[in-house]
């Protein structure tokens, strides 16, 4: 799929009174954390129904067919305007094996990060649906707005509710390589992005602002993943990079390179703007929400900003 002829399909904006469905496509979440996330979403004015309980199976929130049925139901119900993941972990790729895209009605706001990103990447490529890389019920919303950890309320409400472009997200990172570049926002979790290679739905990164973040990786594992993507040609025509702060990724031995140094060494020579250390996805800070698929301008100056040039939702 060529980004030059790409026609993004956008869901309806979420307003106060919009109904949200919670889904668990990956690992089981703590019941108390889900309840706290639901309370926060209701505080924002959304209608959230308690999800039907699933029977956990090991590190899965439920059986494969059970999780798929729940996911499809959330998209099938006309009254549901947005779908929020309970948490990440592992298991969303099992839903893809059952040809998920052929059965979903939408687009709808699909909100979350981490393991859910594999579905967001699939829907962006296969269905041209916008996505929302942001907090989940038990991984962000449960801690509250502006909390550490928690989520950034402003960027979330703008991403899912603003129907005009021209608004800006403060990235709260640092500019590894300065400059400004415009492109379509693509990416998310580094592990999920790497997993798409060779699948037929790997993202088209030409003329893209590429988001890359993750957690709990050794620096050499990040090095390996970045070089894999580079060898696969995924960095060849990227316009700019937005990099997360990679928590719990300390160097394993004194003197070995840090994630920041690895990104500087691999991405710096590409001579495009790079903002590093933004609280996107896995972070111990207040998480920002990034709309996927829309055109934006990355400004790598100081802590960096992302100007959203077109909305991700419609009236």
N, C-alpha and C positions, 0 to 999 in steps of 0.2 A: 504494500500500500504506500503510495507516494504522499508525503505531506503537502505537496504542491496542489493536489486535488482533494485534500482531506476536508470533509464536511462534518464538523463536530455536532453531535446531537446532544442537546442540553435538557436536563429535567426541569420541572417546574420549581420555582423558588419555594423555600420553606419559610413560612410565616408563623406567628403565634397562632396556635390552634391546629397547625399541621400535625398529621398523625405519623408517628415513627414506629417502625417495627425493629425489634432486636433479633439478631441472628447469631448463631454460634457455629460458623463453618470450620473452626479450627479446634483449639484446645479448650477444656472446661475452665470456667471462670469462677472465682470465689463469689458465693451468693451475696454476702454482705457488700462486696465491691459493686456487683451489678445493681443492687438496691440503691446504693449511693449514687451511681451513675444515672439511674432512672430519676431519682429525686432532683438531680441537677438539670437534666433535660426538661423536666416538668417546670422547674424554676424559670427556665428560659421561655416557657409558654407553650411547649410542645405537648401533644397528647401521646403518651407512651403506655402501651398495654404490657402487662407482665407476660413475658414469653412462656410458652408451655415448656415445662421441664424436659430435658433430654436425659437419657441414661448414659453416663460417661463410660467410655470404653478405653481404658489405658490413658494415653495422652490425647485422645479425641474426646470432644464434648458429647458425642453420640455416635451411633453407627453411621456409615457412609450414606445410606439411603435416607435415614432419619434426618441427617443434617441437610441433605439435598432437598428433601421435601419441605423443610422449614424455610430454606432459602427461596425456593420457588414460590411458596405461599406468600412470602413477604412482597414479592414483586407482582404476584397475581391479584392481590387485593387492591381494588381501585381506590379505596379510602386511604391507603398508605402513600405518603409523599416521600418518605425517606427511609433508608435501611441502614441501621447502625450495627456494627459488629460488637460483640460482647468483649472479645479480646483476640490476641493473635495466638502465637504458639506454633502449632503445626496441624495440617490437615486440609486446608482449603484446596490444595491441588487435587485431592480425591474427588471433589465436586466437578472439576474440569474434565476428569476422565469420563464422566457421564454426560458429556456434551451440554454443559450448562447453558451456553449462549443460545441454543436453539429453543429454549423453553422459557426465557425471561421476557416479561412484558415491561416495557419502559421506553425511554430511560427514566430512572429515578435516582435521587441522590444516594450514592453508596459511600458510606463514611467509615473510615478506619485506616489503619496502617499495618505494618509488619506483614504477617502471613496473608492477610486479606489482599495485599497488594498484587498477588498473583492473579486474582480475579479482576482487579481494577485494570491491570495491564492487558489481560485478555479482552475485556469489554471495550477498552479503548481501541485496540487493534481490530477486533472482529466485528464490533458493532458501532464503533466511532462514538462511544458514550463518554461524556465527561465524568471524571471521578473526583473524590474529595479525600486527600491524604491528610487525615487529622485524627482527633481523639476518638477513643472507643468507650463504651459504657464502663468497663472495669479497668480501663487503661487510659485515664485522662479525665473524663467527665467525673469519675468518682472522687477525685481529689479537689475539684472545684476550679472556678475561674481565677486566673492570676496566681494560683498557688504553685509551690515547688515541691513535688511535681504537680502537674495539673494541666490546664490548657488556656490558651489565649482566646478570650471570648470575642474580641473584636474581629480577628481574622476569620474565626469560625462563622460568625453570623454574616459577615460580608461574603464569604465563599458560597454559602448555601442560600443567601437571601438577596444579594445585590444584583440587580438586573441591568446595571450600567457599568461600563468599564471605567478605568481611570483611577482606581483606588490603589493604595500602596500598603505593602506589608513590611514592617521593620524586621530585618533578618537577625539582628543581634549576634552577628558573627564577626568575622574579620576578612578583609580582602587580601587573599593570597596573591592575586594578580588583578590589577585594577582595570577599569574600563566599563563599557556599557554595551549590552547586546540584547536584541529582541529575538524571540523564538517561541515555539510551542512547548509548554511545560510537559515533560515526560519523565518517567522513572518512579522512584520511591525507595524501597528497601533493596540494598545492594545484592543481598542473597537471592531475593525473588527475581530481580532483573537478570542476574547471571543464569538463573534456572530456566529462563525463557529461551536461551540460545538453542537453536536447532529445533524448536517446537513448531514453527510455522506462525506463531503469534508474538515473536520477539518484537519489541517496539522499534519503530522507525525513528532513529535519533537524528536524522538529517535536519539541520536548521532548528535544533531543539535547545531549550534550557534544560539540562539534565540534572535531576535531583538524585542524589546518592546518599544513603544513610543506613546505619545498622547498629548493632550493639553486641558486646560479648565476643568480639573477634580479636584474635591476636593480630598485631600489625602486619605480620607476614601473610596472614590470610587475606587481609584487605589488599595488600600488595598483589597477591596472586589473582584475586578477583578483578581488580582494576586492569591488570595486564591482560587477563583473559578477554575482558570486554574490548580493550584496545586492539588486541590481535584479531578479534572478530569484526573489527571495523566500526564499532559502535561509537568511537570518539572522532571519527574522521571528519565529520561535518557538524559537530556540536558547536553551538554558538556561545555557550557559557555553562558553568557548573555551579550548582548550589549543593554544598556538602554539609551533612549533619555534624553533630559534635561527638558521635561515636563513644558513648559511655561504656565503661567497663572494658576498655580495649587498651589497657596499659601495655607498654613494651615488656616482653618476658625476661629480658636480661639488660643489665646496665650497658649503655652505649649503643643499643640497637635502635633503629629509627622509630619515631613515633608515627601515628596515623597522619598527623599534620605534615610531617617531613615527607612521608610517602606520597601524599597528595600533591605536595609542592613539586616533588621530583618527577611525577608522572604527568600531572595535568599542567604544570607551569609551562613546559616547552610547547604546549599546544597553542599558546599565545591567544587565549580567549579569557574573558573575565571569570574569576573563580572566587566565590565567597565560601569560606570554611567556618564550621562551628555553629551553624544555625540550629535552634531548638526545633527541629522538624523530626517527626516520627519518634524513634527511640531517643529519649532525652530525659534528663533529671530536672529540666527547667519547665517553664510554662510553654506547652507545645503550641506552635502555630499550625494553622490549617492552610494547605496549599491546594488550589484547584488544579486538577490534571487535565491536559488536553487543550487548554486555552492559551492564547497568545499573551506573552508577558515580556517585560523588559527588566533584565537583571542589571542592577547598578552596583558594581563592585567598588565602592568607595567607603572608607571607614568600616562601620559595622554592616554595611550593605542593605539594600532595599530591593524589593520586587514590586514593580508596578504592573498591575493586572490590566491589560489593554482591552480585554473583552470579558464580559461576564460568563460565568459557568452555568447560570440558570436563566430561565425565562419566566415571564409573568404567566 
